[in-house]
Amino acid sequence: MCCRATDNAVAESFFQLLKRERIRRRTYQTRDAARQDVFDYIEMFYNPNRKHTNNGMLSPIEYEERQCKLNKAGV
């Protein structure tokens, strides 16, 4: 199997955002503090709140709420 240049695009995009929005703005006292901060960024902000272009610029929470309403309406 051959690797294409686009195979890592999603991961590279994520790590670019992580560095720009979180890591470069802070100084960590310990490695554990850095790990916890990255975990918090991913679980508390990036996954549930960040707006994504592939779902109409809604956050995952907003998207799920919209889908539930549409399902209840029978759409």
C-alpha positions as CSV (number, residue, x, y, z in Angstrom):
1,M,0.0,0.0,0.0
2,C,1.3,3.4,-0.9
3,C,0.9,6.5,1.3
4,R,-0.4,9.6,-0.3
5,A,0.3,13.2,0.8
6,T,-3.3,13.6,2.0
7,D,-3.2,10.6,4.3
8,N,-2.0,12.7,7.3
9,A,-3.9,15.9,6.5
10,V,-6.5,15.4,9.2
11,A,-4.0,14.7,11.9
12,E,-1.7,17.5,10.8
13,S,-4.6,19.9,10.9
14,F,-5.6,18.9,14.4
15,F,-2.0,19.2,15.7
16,Q,-1.6,22.6,14.1
17,L,-4.8,23.8,15.9
18,L,-3.7,22.2,19.2
19,K,-0.3,24.0,19.0
20,R,-1.8,27.3,17.9
21,E,-4.7,27.5,20.3
22,R,-3.3,25.8,23.4
23,I,0.3,24.8,23.7
24,R,2.1,27.9,22.4
25,R,0.1,30.1,24.8
26,R,1.2,28.3,27.9
27,T,4.2,27.3,30.0
28,Y,3.8,24.0,31.8
29,Q,5.5,23.3,35.2
30,T,5.4,19.5,34.7
31,R,4.9,17.0,31.9
32,D,1.8,15.8,33.7
33,A,0.4,19.3,33.7
34,A,0.9,19.5,30.0
35,R,-0.8,16.1,29.4
36,Q,-3.8,17.1,31.5
37,D,-4.1,20.4,29.6
38,V,-4.0,18.6,26.2
39,F,-6.5,16.1,27.5
40,D,-8.8,18.9,28.7
41,Y,-8.4,20.7,25.3
42,I,-9.4,17.6,23.4
43,E,-12.2,16.4,25.6
44,M,-13.7,19.6,26.9
45,F,-13.3,22.0,24.0
46,Y,-12.2,20.5,20.7
47,N,-14.6,17.5,20.6
48,P,-17.9,18.9,21.9
49,N,-17.7,22.7,21.2
50,R,-15.5,23.4,18.2
51,K,-17.5,24.2,15.1
52,H,-16.7,21.8,12.2
53,T,-17.0,22.6,8.5
54,N,-18.2,19.0,7.6
55,N,-21.4,19.4,9.6
56,G,-22.6,22.8,8.6
57,M,-20.4,24.8,11.0
58,L,-22.1,23.4,14.0
59,S,-20.4,22.0,17.1
60,P,-20.9,18.3,17.6
61,I,-23.3,19.1,20.4
62,E,-25.4,21.5,18.3
63,Y,-25.4,19.0,15.4
64,E,-26.7,16.2,17.6
65,E,-29.4,18.4,19.1
66,R,-30.5,19.4,15.5
67,Q,-30.5,15.7,14.5
68,C,-32.6,14.7,17.5
69,K,-35.1,17.5,16.7
70,L,-35.3,16.4,13.0
71,N,-35.7,12.7,14.1
72,K,-38.6,13.6,16.4
73,A,-40.2,15.6,13.6
74,G,-39.9,12.6,11.4
75,V,-37.7,14.3,8.8
